Amino acid sequence: MKREEKQVIIDSLTEQIKSYKHLYVSDISELDAAATQDLRKECFKAGIKLIQVKNTLLRVALDGLENNYEELYGSLAGSSAVMLSETGNAPAKLIKEFRKSHDKPVLKAAFVEECVYVGEDQLDTLVSIKSKEELLGDIILLLQSPMQKLISSLESGKNTIGGVLKTLEDRA
């Protein structure tokens, strides 16, 4: 491959990584063509971009970005595929679900919510990470609960006060 061709691939890869918040490096080698096609379909449905890359080109692309990806470099050996996603736990959930019927993909490393996770043993941790939207939903739910109790108390208090006033009016 000529230097110009490599540079085009590196630039394309750099732009794609920039456009997504989360990056997973996985090993999908030894999957047959049908299983690889199934994985690609599942990635498409989940909004995950799956790219088979050469480790050296990926490393050069990561070097050209703002975030510090150095902890991922140790995982860049053997066959590597990059999974890019807007939701931090989506690729982990997809990997876990897909592995129920296949041996691969194997998680090598991930860059999620500005933290690096290295190794297959981090998969359960990554599955349990909540996205920003899920955390905001939890906070809103927590904030709504006391407000709902207050409104309910005020509503019942209104009825009580109304009953007392009605009784006093009837006596007069």
PyMOL commands that place a pseudoatom at each C-alpha (Angstrom):
pseudoatom trace, name=CA, resn=MET, resi=1, chain=A, elem=C, hetatm=0, pos=[0.000, 0.000, 0.000]
pseudoatom trace, name=CA, resn=LYS, resi=2, chain=A, elem=C, hetatm=0, pos=[1.367, 3.403, -0.987]
pseudoatom trace, name=CA, resn=ARG, resi=3, chain=A, elem=C, hetatm=0, pos=[1.921, 6.168, 1.517]
pseudoatom trace, name=CA, resn=GLU, resi=4, chain=A, elem=C, hetatm=0, pos=[-0.842, 8.292, -0.051]
pseudoatom trace, name=CA, resn=GLU, resi=5, chain=A, elem=C, hetatm=0, pos=[-3.345, 5.443, 0.261]
pseudoatom trace, name=CA, resn=LYS, resi=6, chain=A, elem=C, hetatm=0, pos=[-2.411, 4.922, 3.901]
pseudoatom trace, name=CA, resn=GLN, resi=7, chain=A, elem=C, hetatm=0, pos=[-2.811, 8.643, 4.592]
pseudoatom trace, name=CA, resn=VAL, resi=8, chain=A, elem=C, hetatm=0, pos=[-6.301, 8.646, 3.044]
pseudoatom trace, name=CA, resn=ILE, resi=9, chain=A, elem=C, hetatm=0, pos=[-7.280, 5.691, 5.269]
pseudoatom trace, name=CA, resn=ILE, resi=10, chain=A, elem=C, hetatm=0, pos=[-5.778, 7.356, 8.357]
pseudoatom trace, name=CA, resn=ASP, resi=11, chain=A, elem=C, hetatm=0, pos=[-7.580, 10.644, 7.650]
pseudoatom trace, name=CA, resn=SER, resi=12, chain=A, elem=C, hetatm=0, pos=[-10.879, 8.832, 7.095]
pseudoatom trace, name=CA, resn=LEU, resi=13, chain=A, elem=C, hetatm=0, pos=[-10.435, 6.821, 10.287]
pseudoatom trace, name=CA, resn=THR, resi=14, chain=A, elem=C, hetatm=0, pos=[-9.519, 9.953, 12.263]
pseudoatom trace, name=CA, resn=GLU, resi=15, chain=A, elem=C, hetatm=0, pos=[-12.656, 11.750, 11.085]
pseudoatom trace, name=CA, resn=GLN, resi=16, chain=A, elem=C, hetatm=0, pos=[-14.869, 8.772, 11.902]
pseudoatom trace, name=CA, resn=ILE, resi=17, chain=A, elem=C, hetatm=0, pos=[-13.421, 8.427, 15.412]
pseudoatom trace, name=CA, resn=LYS, resi=18, chain=A, elem=C, hetatm=0, pos=[-13.871, 12.186, 15.983]
pseudoatom trace, name=CA, resn=SER, resi=19, chain=A, elem=C, hetatm=0, pos=[-17.542, 11.984, 15.031]
pseudoatom trace, name=CA, resn=TYR, resi=20, chain=A, elem=C, hetatm=0, pos=[-18.353, 9.362, 17.697]
pseudoatom trace, name=CA, resn=LYS, resi=21, chain=A, elem=C, hetatm=0, pos=[-17.989, 9.659, 21.468]
pseudoatom trace, name=CA, resn=HIS, resi=22, chain=A, elem=C, hetatm=0, pos=[-17.103, 6.048, 22.290]
pseudoatom trace, name=CA, resn=LEU, resi=23, chain=A, elem=C, hetatm=0, pos=[-14.606, 3.602, 20.825]
pseudoatom trace, name=CA, resn=TYR, resi=24, chain=A, elem=C, hetatm=0, pos=[-14.293, -0.149, 21.318]
pseudoatom trace, name=CA, resn=VAL, resi=25, chain=A, elem=C, hetatm=0, pos=[-11.443, -2.280, 19.979]
pseudoatom trace, name=CA, resn=SER, resi=26, chain=A, elem=C, hetatm=0, pos=[-12.450, -5.898, 19.503]
pseudoatom trace, name=CA, resn=ASP, resi=27, chain=A, elem=C, hetatm=0, pos=[-11.263, -9.089, 17.854]
pseudoatom trace, name=CA, resn=ILE, resi=28, chain=A, elem=C, hetatm=0, pos=[-13.680, -10.534, 15.306]
pseudoatom trace, name=CA, resn=SER, resi=29, chain=A, elem=C, hetatm=0, pos=[-11.173, -12.822, 13.601]
pseudoatom trace, name=CA, resn=GLU, resi=30, chain=A, elem=C, hetatm=0, pos=[-12.200, -16.424, 13.032]
pseudoatom trace, name=CA, resn=LEU, resi=31, chain=A, elem=C, hetatm=0, pos=[-15.834, -15.454, 12.517]
pseudoatom trace, name=CA, resn=ASP, resi=32, chain=A, elem=C, hetatm=0, pos=[-17.070, -16.973, 9.282]
pseudoatom trace, name=CA, resn=ALA, resi=33, chain=A, elem=C, hetatm=0, pos=[-18.604, -14.782, 6.577]
pseudoatom trace, name=CA, resn=ALA, resi=34, chain=A, elem=C, hetatm=0, pos=[-22.202, -15.416, 7.701]
pseudoatom trace, name=CA, resn=ALA, resi=35, chain=A, elem=C, hetatm=0, pos=[-21.437, -14.597, 11.344]
pseudoatom trace, name=CA, resn=THR, resi=36, chain=A, elem=C, hetatm=0, pos=[-19.522, -11.463, 10.336]
pseudoatom trace, name=CA, resn=GLN, resi=37, chain=A, elem=C, hetatm=0, pos=[-22.484, -10.369, 8.221]
pseudoatom trace, name=CA, resn=ASP, resi=38, chain=A, elem=C, hetatm=0, pos=[-24.839, -10.990, 11.161]
pseudoatom trace, name=CA, resn=LEU, resi=39, chain=A, elem=C, hetatm=0, pos=[-22.568, -8.925, 13.412]
pseudoatom trace, name=CA, resn=ARG, resi=40, chain=A, elem=C, hetatm=0, pos=[-22.527, -6.077, 10.900]
pseudoatom trace, name=CA, resn=LYS, resi=41, chain=A, elem=C, hetatm=0, pos=[-26.355, -6.175, 10.696]
pseudoatom trace, name=CA, resn=GLU, resi=42, chain=A, elem=C, hetatm=0, pos=[-26.675, -6.069, 14.489]
pseudoatom trace, name=CA, resn=CYS, resi=43, chain=A, elem=C, hetatm=0, pos=[-24.209, -3.173, 14.647]
pseudoatom trace, name=CA, resn=PHE, resi=44, chain=A, elem=C, hetatm=0, pos=[-26.207, -1.282, 12.020]
pseudoatom trace, name=CA, resn=LYS, resi=45, chain=A, elem=C, hetatm=0, pos=[-29.468, -1.828, 13.954]
pseudoatom trace, name=CA, resn=ALA, resi=46, chain=A, elem=C, hetatm=0, pos=[-27.830, -0.578, 17.172]
pseudoatom trace, name=CA, resn=GLY, resi=47, chain=A, elem=C, hetatm=0, pos=[-26.292, 2.508, 15.538]
pseudoatom trace, name=CA, resn=ILE, resi=48, chain=A, elem=C, hetatm=0, pos=[-22.750, 1.180, 15.895]
pseudoatom trace, name=CA, resn=LYS, resi=49, chain=A, elem=C, hetatm=0, pos=[-20.167, 1.640, 13.164]
pseudoatom trace, name=CA, resn=LEU, resi=50, chain=A, elem=C, hetatm=0, pos=[-17.950, -1.452, 12.738]
pseudoatom trace, name=CA, resn=ILE, resi=51, chain=A, elem=C, hetatm=0, pos=[-14.624, -0.999, 10.947]
pseudoatom trace, name=CA, resn=GLN, resi=52, chain=A, elem=C, hetatm=0, pos=[-11.943, -3.655, 10.377]
pseudoatom trace, name=CA, resn=VAL, resi=53, chain=A, elem=C, hetatm=0, pos=[-8.582, -1.860, 10.697]
pseudoatom trace, name=CA, resn=LYS, resi=54, chain=A, elem=C, hetatm=0, pos=[-4.860, -2.412, 10.658]
pseudoatom trace, name=CA, resn=ASN, resi=55, chain=A, elem=C, hetatm=0, pos=[-3.394, -1.784, 14.090]
pseudoatom trace, name=CA, resn=THR, resi=56, chain=A, elem=C, hetatm=0, pos=[-0.634, 0.525, 12.861]
pseudoatom trace, name=CA, resn=LEU, resi=57, chain=A, elem=C, hetatm=0, pos=[-3.087, 2.709, 10.928]
pseudoatom trace, name=CA, resn=LEU, resi=58, chain=A, elem=C, hetatm=0, pos=[-5.432, 2.859, 13.925]
pseudoatom trace, name=CA, resn=ARG, resi=59, chain=A, elem=C, hetatm=0, pos=[-2.574, 3.861, 16.198]
pseudoatom trace, name=CA, resn=VAL, resi=60, chain=A, elem=C, hetatm=0, pos=[-1.507, 6.684, 13.859]
pseudoatom trace, name=CA, resn=ALA, resi=61, chain=A, elem=C, hetatm=0, pos=[-5.143, 7.855, 13.636]
pseudoatom trace, name=CA, resn=LEU, resi=62, chain=A, elem=C, hetatm=0, pos=[-5.480, 7.821, 17.447]
pseudoatom trace, name=CA, resn=ASP, resi=63, chain=A, elem=C, hetatm=0, pos=[-2.218, 9.765, 17.803]
pseudoatom trace, name=CA, resn=GLY, resi=64, chain=A, elem=C, hetatm=0, pos=[-3.730, 12.541, 15.716]
pseudoatom trace, name=CA, resn=LEU, resi=65, chain=A, elem=C, hetatm=0, pos=[-6.678, 13.063, 18.077]
pseudoatom trace, name=CA, resn=GLU, resi=66, chain=A, elem=C, hetatm=0, pos=[-7.089, 15.250, 21.171]
pseudoatom trace, name=CA, resn=ASN, resi=67, chain=A, elem=C, hetatm=0, pos=[-7.944, 12.512, 23.681]
pseudoatom trace, name=CA, resn=ASN, resi=68, chain=A, elem=C, hetatm=0, pos=[-5.199, 10.411, 25.231]
pseudoatom trace, name=CA, resn=TYR, resi=69, chain=A, elem=C, hetatm=0, pos=[-5.569, 6.902, 23.809]
pseudoatom trace, name=CA, resn=GLU, resi=70, chain=A, elem=C, hetatm=0, pos=[-2.116, 5.628, 24.856]
pseudoatom trace, name=CA, resn=GLU, resi=71, chain=A, elem=C, hetatm=0, pos=[-3.555, 3.033, 27.247]
pseudoatom trace, name=CA, resn=LEU, resi=72, chain=A, elem=C, hetatm=0, pos=[-5.284, 1.382, 24.265]
pseudoatom trace, name=CA, resn=TYR, resi=73, chain=A, elem=C, hetatm=0, pos=[-2.041, 0.832, 22.379]
pseudoatom trace, name=CA, resn=GLY, resi=74, chain=A, elem=C, hetatm=0, pos=[-1.172, -2.341, 24.294]
pseudoatom trace, name=CA, resn=SER, resi=75, chain=A, elem=C, hetatm=0, pos=[-4.369, -3.910, 22.954]
pseudoatom trace, name=CA, resn=LEU, resi=76, chain=A, elem=C, hetatm=0, pos=[-3.504, -3.222, 19.343]
pseudoatom trace, name=CA, resn=ALA, resi=77, chain=A, elem=C, hetatm=0, pos=[-2.139, -6.657, 18.470]
pseudoatom trace, name=CA, resn=GLY, resi=78, chain=A, elem=C, hetatm=0, pos=[-3.521, -9.335, 16.207]
pseudoatom trace, name=CA, resn=SER, resi=79, chain=A, elem=C, hetatm=0, pos=[-6.731, -8.723, 14.327]
pseudoatom trace, name=CA, resn=SER, resi=80, chain=A, elem=C, hetatm=0, pos=[-8.638, -5.599, 15.366]
pseudoatom trace, name=CA, resn=ALA, resi=81, chain=A, elem=C, hetatm=0, pos=[-12.031, -4.171, 14.596]
pseudoatom trace, name=CA, resn=VAL, resi=82, chain=A, elem=C, hetatm=0, pos=[-13.209, -0.801, 15.839]
pseudoatom trace, name=CA, resn=MET, resi=83, chain=A, elem=C, hetatm=0, pos=[-16.758, -0.254, 17.060]
pseudoatom trace, name=CA, resn=LEU, resi=84, chain=A, elem=C, hetatm=0, pos=[-17.818, 3.394, 17.210]
pseudoatom trace, name=CA, resn=SER, resi=85, chain=A, elem=C, hetatm=0, pos=[-20.943, 4.484, 19.043]
pseudoatom trace, name=CA, resn=GLU, resi=86, chain=A, elem=C, hetatm=0, pos=[-22.754, 7.487, 20.482]
pseudoatom trace, name=CA, resn=THR, resi=87, chain=A, elem=C, hetatm=0, pos=[-24.005, 5.408, 23.435]
pseudoatom trace, name=CA, resn=GLY, resi=88, chain=A, elem=C, hetatm=0, pos=[-21.276, 4.170, 25.764]
pseudoatom trace, name=CA, resn=ASN, resi=89, chain=A, elem=C, hetatm=0, pos=[-22.731, 0.791, 26.672]
pseudoatom trace, name=CA, resn=ALA, resi=90, chain=A, elem=C, hetatm=0, pos=[-24.325, -0.146, 23.314]
pseudoatom trace, name=CA, resn=PRO, resi=91, chain=A, elem=C, hetatm=0, pos=[-21.296, -1.996, 21.875]
pseudoatom trace, name=CA, resn=ALA, resi=92, chain=A, elem=C, hetatm=0, pos=[-20.764, -3.870, 25.151]
pseudoatom trace, name=CA, resn=LYS, resi=93, chain=A, elem=C, hetatm=0, pos=[-24.393, -4.981, 25.186]
pseudoatom trace, name=CA, resn=LEU, resi=94, chain=A, elem=C, hetatm=0, pos=[-24.144, -6.027, 21.540]
pseudoatom trace, name=CA, resn=ILE, resi=95, chain=A, elem=C, hetatm=0, pos=[-20.936, -8.015, 22.162]
pseudoatom trace, name=CA, resn=LYS, resi=96, chain=A, elem=C, hetatm=0, pos=[-22.463, -9.764, 25.162]
pseudoatom trace, name=CA, resn=GLU, resi=97, chain=A, elem=C, hetatm=0, pos=[-25.656, -10.625, 23.275]
pseudoatom trace, name=CA, resn=PHE, resi=98, chain=A, elem=C, hetatm=0, pos=[-23.807, -11.761, 20.132]
pseudoatom trace, name=CA, resn=ARG, resi=99, chain=A, elem=C, hetatm=0, pos=[-21.525, -14.005, 22.179]
pseudoatom trace, name=CA, resn=LYS, resi=100, chain=A, elem=C, hetatm=0, pos=[-24.492, -16.050, 23.305]
pseudoatom trace, name=CA, resn=SER, resi=101, chain=A, elem=C, hetatm=0, pos=[-24.405, -17.708, 19.880]
pseudoatom trace, name=CA, resn=HIS, resi=102, chain=A, elem=C, hetatm=0, pos=[-20.767, -17.115, 18.786]
pseudoatom trace, name=CA, resn=ASP, resi=103, chain=A, elem=C, hetatm=0, pos=[-17.267, -17.191, 20.317]
pseudoatom trace, name=CA, resn=LYS, resi=104, chain=A, elem=C, hetatm=0, pos=[-16.396, -13.731, 19.074]
pseudoatom trace, name=CA, resn=PRO, resi=105, chain=A, elem=C, hetatm=0, pos=[-16.148, -10.722, 19.184]
pseudoatom trace, name=CA, resn=VAL, resi=106, chain=A, elem=C, hetatm=0, pos=[-13.708, -10.497, 22.063]
pseudoatom trace, name=CA, resn=LEU, resi=107, chain=A, elem=C, hetatm=0, pos=[-13.325, -7.132, 23.764]
pseudoatom trace, name=CA, resn=LYS, resi=108, chain=A, elem=C, hetatm=0, pos=[-9.728, -5.920, 23.690]
pseudoatom trace, name=CA, resn=ALA, resi=109, chain=A, elem=C, hetatm=0, pos=[-10.196, -2.378, 25.000]
pseudoatom trace, name=CA, resn=ALA, resi=110, chain=A, elem=C, hetatm=0, pos=[-12.649, 0.493, 25.092]
pseudoatom trace, name=CA, resn=PHE, resi=111, chain=A, elem=C, hetatm=0, pos=[-12.639, 4.268, 25.449]
pseudoatom trace, name=CA, resn=VAL, resi=112, chain=A, elem=C, hetatm=0, pos=[-15.967, 5.141, 27.077]
pseudoatom trace, name=CA, resn=GLU, resi=113, chain=A, elem=C, hetatm=0, pos=[-16.954, 8.353, 28.857]
pseudoatom trace, name=CA, resn=GLU, resi=114, chain=A, elem=C, hetatm=0, pos=[-13.314, 9.534, 28.696]
pseudoatom trace, name=CA, resn=CYS, resi=115, chain=A, elem=C, hetatm=0, pos=[-12.076, 6.412, 30.543]
pseudoatom trace, name=CA, resn=VAL, resi=116, chain=A, elem=C, hetatm=0, pos=[-10.090, 3.475, 29.191]
pseudoatom trace, name=CA, resn=TYR, resi=117, chain=A, elem=C, hetatm=0, pos=[-11.140, -0.120, 29.862]
pseudoatom trace, name=CA, resn=VAL, resi=118, chain=A, elem=C, hetatm=0, pos=[-8.695, -2.853, 28.880]
pseudoatom trace, name=CA, resn=GLY, resi=119, chain=A, elem=C, hetatm=0, pos=[-9.449, -6.549, 28.666]
pseudoatom trace, name=CA, resn=GLU, resi=120, chain=A, elem=C, hetatm=0, pos=[-12.329, -8.966, 28.237]
pseudoatom trace, name=CA, resn=ASP, resi=121, chain=A, elem=C, hetatm=0, pos=[-13.017, -8.906, 31.984]
pseudoatom trace, name=CA, resn=GLN, resi=122, chain=A, elem=C, hetatm=0, pos=[-14.270, -5.303, 31.651]
pseudoatom trace, name=CA, resn=LEU, resi=123, chain=A, elem=C, hetatm=0, pos=[-17.248, -6.307, 29.484]
pseudoatom trace, name=CA, resn=ASP, resi=124, chain=A, elem=C, hetatm=0, pos=[-19.730, -6.594, 32.381]
pseudoatom trace, name=CA, resn=THR, resi=125, chain=A, elem=C, hetatm=0, pos=[-18.565, -3.238, 33.735]
pseudoatom trace, name=CA, resn=LEU, resi=126, chain=A, elem=C, hetatm=0, pos=[-19.122, -1.621, 30.350]
pseudoatom trace, name=CA, resn=VAL, resi=127, chain=A, elem=C, hetatm=0, pos=[-22.585, -3.167, 30.000]
pseudoatom trace, name=CA, resn=SER, resi=128, chain=A, elem=C, hetatm=0, pos=[-23.630, -1.626, 33.317]
pseudoatom trace, name=CA, resn=ILE, resi=129, chain=A, elem=C, hetatm=0, pos=[-22.386, 1.890, 32.504]
pseudoatom trace, name=CA, resn=LYS, resi=130, chain=A, elem=C, hetatm=0, pos=[-25.306, 4.234, 32.058]
pseudoatom trace, name=CA, resn=SER, resi=131, chain=A, elem=C, hetatm=0, pos=[-25.400, 6.689, 29.211]
pseudoatom trace, name=CA, resn=LYS, resi=132, chain=A, elem=C, hetatm=0, pos=[-25.744, 10.413, 29.795]
pseudoatom trace, name=CA, resn=GLU, resi=133, chain=A, elem=C, hetatm=0, pos=[-29.402, 10.231, 28.783]
pseudoatom trace, name=CA, resn=GLU, resi=134, chain=A, elem=C, hetatm=0, pos=[-30.094, 7.373, 31.225]
pseudoatom trace, name=CA, resn=LEU, resi=135, chain=A, elem=C, hetatm=0, pos=[-28.414, 9.291, 34.069]
pseudoatom trace, name=CA, resn=LEU, resi=136, chain=A, elem=C, hetatm=0, pos=[-30.428, 12.421, 33.298]
pseudoatom trace, name=CA, resn=GLY, resi=137, chain=A, elem=C, hetatm=0, pos=[-33.603, 10.328, 33.300]
pseudoatom trace, name=CA, resn=ASP, resi=138, chain=A, elem=C, hetatm=0, pos=[-32.700, 8.889, 36.720]
pseudoatom trace, name=CA, resn=ILE, resi=139, chain=A, elem=C, hetatm=0, pos=[-32.040, 12.374, 38.107]
pseudoatom trace, name=CA, resn=ILE, resi=140, chain=A, elem=C, hetatm=0, pos=[-35.333, 13.708, 36.757]
pseudoatom trace, name=CA, resn=LEU, resi=141, chain=A, elem=C, hetatm=0, pos=[-37.161, 10.737, 38.263]
pseudoatom trace, name=CA, resn=LEU, resi=142, chain=A, elem=C, hetatm=0, pos=[-35.515, 11.363, 41.634]
pseudoatom trace, name=CA, resn=LEU, resi=143, chain=A, elem=C, hetatm=0, pos=[-36.407, 15.040, 41.496]
pseudoatom trace, name=CA, resn=GLN, resi=144, chain=A, elem=C, hetatm=0, pos=[-40.009, 14.335, 40.497]
pseudoatom trace, name=CA, resn=SER, resi=145, chain=A, elem=C, hetatm=0, pos=[-40.725, 12.040, 43.438]
pseudoatom trace, name=CA, resn=PRO, resi=146, chain=A, elem=C, hetatm=0, pos=[-40.554, 14.690, 46.221]
pseudoatom trace, name=CA, resn=MET, resi=147, chain=A, elem=C, hetatm=0, pos=[-42.443, 17.168, 44.049]
pseudoatom trace, name=CA, resn=GLN, resi=148, chain=A, elem=C, hetatm=0, pos=[-45.208, 14.649, 43.406]
pseudoatom trace, name=CA, resn=LYS, resi=149, chain=A, elem=C, hetatm=0, pos=[-45.488, 13.966, 47.152]
pseudoatom trace, name=CA, resn=LEU, resi=150, chain=A, elem=C, hetatm=0, pos=[-45.675, 17.703, 47.876]
pseudoatom trace, name=CA, resn=ILE, resi=151, chain=A, elem=C, hetatm=0, pos=[-48.344, 18.286, 45.244]
pseudoatom trace, name=CA, resn=SER, resi=152, chain=A, elem=C, hetatm=0, pos=[-50.302, 15.295, 46.514]
pseudoatom trace, name=CA, resn=SER, resi=153, chain=A, elem=C, hetatm=0, pos=[-50.132, 16.619, 50.080]
pseudoatom trace, name=CA, resn=LEU, resi=154, chain=A, elem=C, hetatm=0, pos=[-51.245, 20.065, 48.976]
pseudoatom trace, name=CA, resn=GLU, resi=155, chain=A, elem=C, hetatm=0, pos=[-54.119, 18.582, 46.978]
pseudoatom trace, name=CA, resn=SER, resi=156, chain=A, elem=C, hetatm=0, pos=[-55.322, 16.519, 49.947]
pseudoatom trace, name=CA, resn=GLY, resi=157, chain=A, elem=C, hetatm=0, pos=[-54.831, 19.533, 52.234]
pseudoatom trace, name=CA, resn=LYS, resi=158, chain=A, elem=C, hetatm=0, pos=[-56.976, 21.630, 49.905]
pseudoatom trace, name=CA, resn=ASN, resi=159, chain=A, elem=C, hetatm=0, pos=[-59.793, 19.117, 50.222]
pseudoatom trace, name=CA, resn=THR, resi=160, chain=A, elem=C, hetatm=0, pos=[-59.421, 19.061, 54.022]
pseudoatom trace, name=CA, resn=ILE, resi=161, chain=A, elem=C, hetatm=0, pos=[-59.494, 22.840, 54.291]
pseudoatom trace, name=CA, resn=GLY, resi=162, chain=A, elem=C, hetatm=0, pos=[-62.432, 22.955, 51.902]
pseudoatom trace, name=CA, resn=GLY, resi=163, chain=A, elem=C, hetatm=0, pos=[-64.286, 20.439, 54.097]
pseudoatom trace, name=CA, resn=VAL, resi=164, chain=A, elem=C, hetatm=0, pos=[-63.597, 22.445, 57.260]
pseudoatom trace, name=CA, resn=LEU, resi=165, chain=A, elem=C, hetatm=0, pos=[-64.782, 25.663, 55.592]
pseudoatom trace, name=CA, resn=LYS, resi=166, chain=A, elem=C, hetatm=0, pos=[-67.916, 23.934, 54.318]
pseudoatom trace, name=CA, resn=THR, resi=167, chain=A, elem=C, hetatm=0, pos=[-68.680, 22.637, 57.814]
pseudoatom trace, name=CA, resn=LEU, resi=168, chain=A, elem=C, hetatm=0, pos=[-68.180, 26.074, 59.335]
pseudoatom trace, name=CA, resn=GLU, resi=169, chain=A, elem=C, hetatm=0, pos=[-70.392, 27.600, 56.660]
pseudoatom trace, name=CA, resn=ASP, resi=170, chain=A, elem=C, hetatm=0, pos=[-73.145, 25.074, 57.360]
pseudoatom trace, name=CA, resn=ARG, resi=171, chain=A, elem=C, hetatm=0, pos=[-73.032, 25.878, 61.112]
pseudoatom trace, name=CA, resn=ALA, resi=172, chain=A, elem=C, hetatm=0, pos=[-73.411, 29.591, 60.485]
for i in range(1, 172): cmd.bond("trace and resi %d" % i, "trace and resi %d" % (i + 1))
show_as sticks, trace
zoom trace
